[in-house]
Amino acid sequence: MRVQGAKVAVTDVLEKEGKILAEEIYHSGSVAKLWHLDVSDEQEVKKVYASVVTEYERLDAPVIMQVLQVPTSLLAS
């Protein structure tokens, strides 16, 4: 999702990948900031959402995308 001029809250447990995504969004013309977030921790989710609202003054459209990494050894037949 890319909207020029948007303020994007990037959340991820993977710091390196999250920083890369935030930089790509920034270079496309939007504001982006990374917050560390483990979605399995309900208290952390609440804390990060509150932080995003404080930083950007609102939260319009949360989009949750989760990618599972499966070892290739499990995919081999």
C-alpha positions as CSV (number, residue, x, y, z in Angstrom):
1,M,0.0,0.0,0.0
2,R,1.5,3.3,-1.0
3,V,-0.2,6.7,-0.9
4,Q,1.9,9.8,-1.6
5,G,1.9,12.0,1.4
6,A,0.6,9.3,3.8
7,K,2.0,8.8,7.3
8,V,2.8,5.1,7.6
9,A,3.4,3.2,10.9
10,V,5.6,0.2,10.0
11,T,5.4,-2.4,12.7
12,D,7.5,-5.6,12.8
13,V,9.5,-7.9,15.0
14,L,12.2,-7.9,12.4
15,E,14.1,-4.6,12.9
16,K,16.3,-4.8,9.8
17,E,13.4,-5.6,7.5
18,G,11.2,-3.0,9.1
19,K,13.8,-0.3,8.7
20,I,14.2,-1.2,5.0
21,L,10.5,-1.0,4.4
22,A,10.2,2.3,6.2
23,E,13.0,3.7,4.1
24,E,11.4,2.6,0.9
25,I,8.1,4.2,1.9
26,Y,10.0,7.4,2.8
27,H,11.8,7.5,-0.5
28,S,8.4,7.1,-2.3
29,G,7.2,10.4,-0.8
30,S,5.5,9.4,2.4
31,V,6.4,9.7,6.1
32,A,7.2,6.4,7.7
33,K,8.4,5.3,11.1
34,L,9.2,1.8,12.5
35,W,7.8,0.5,15.7
36,H,8.9,-2.9,17.1
37,L,5.8,-5.0,17.5
38,D,5.2,-8.6,18.5
39,V,1.5,-9.1,17.6
40,S,1.3,-12.1,20.0
41,D,1.7,-9.7,22.9
42,E,-1.6,-7.9,23.5
43,Q,-0.1,-5.3,25.8
44,E,2.6,-4.5,23.3
45,V,0.0,-4.1,20.6
46,K,-2.0,-1.6,22.8
47,K,1.2,0.3,23.6
48,V,2.3,0.6,20.0
49,Y,-1.2,1.6,18.8
50,A,-1.2,4.4,21.4
51,S,2.3,5.5,20.4
52,V,1.2,5.7,16.7
53,V,-1.8,7.8,17.6
54,T,0.4,10.1,19.7
55,E,2.9,10.4,16.9
56,Y,0.6,10.9,14.0
57,E,-2.5,12.2,15.9
58,R,-4.7,9.5,14.5
59,L,-4.9,6.0,13.0
60,D,-7.1,5.7,9.9
61,A,-6.5,2.3,8.5
62,P,-4.6,-0.4,10.2
63,V,-3.4,-3.1,7.8
64,I,-2.0,-6.3,9.4
65,M,0.1,-8.5,7.2
66,Q,1.9,-11.5,8.6
67,V,4.4,-13.5,6.8
68,L,5.3,-17.0,7.9
69,Q,8.7,-18.3,7.1
70,V,8.8,-22.0,6.5
71,P,12.1,-23.8,6.4
72,T,12.8,-25.1,2.9
73,S,13.5,-28.6,4.4
74,L,9.8,-28.8,5.2
75,L,8.8,-28.0,1.6
76,A,11.0,-30.7,0.0
77,S,9.3,-33.8,-1.0
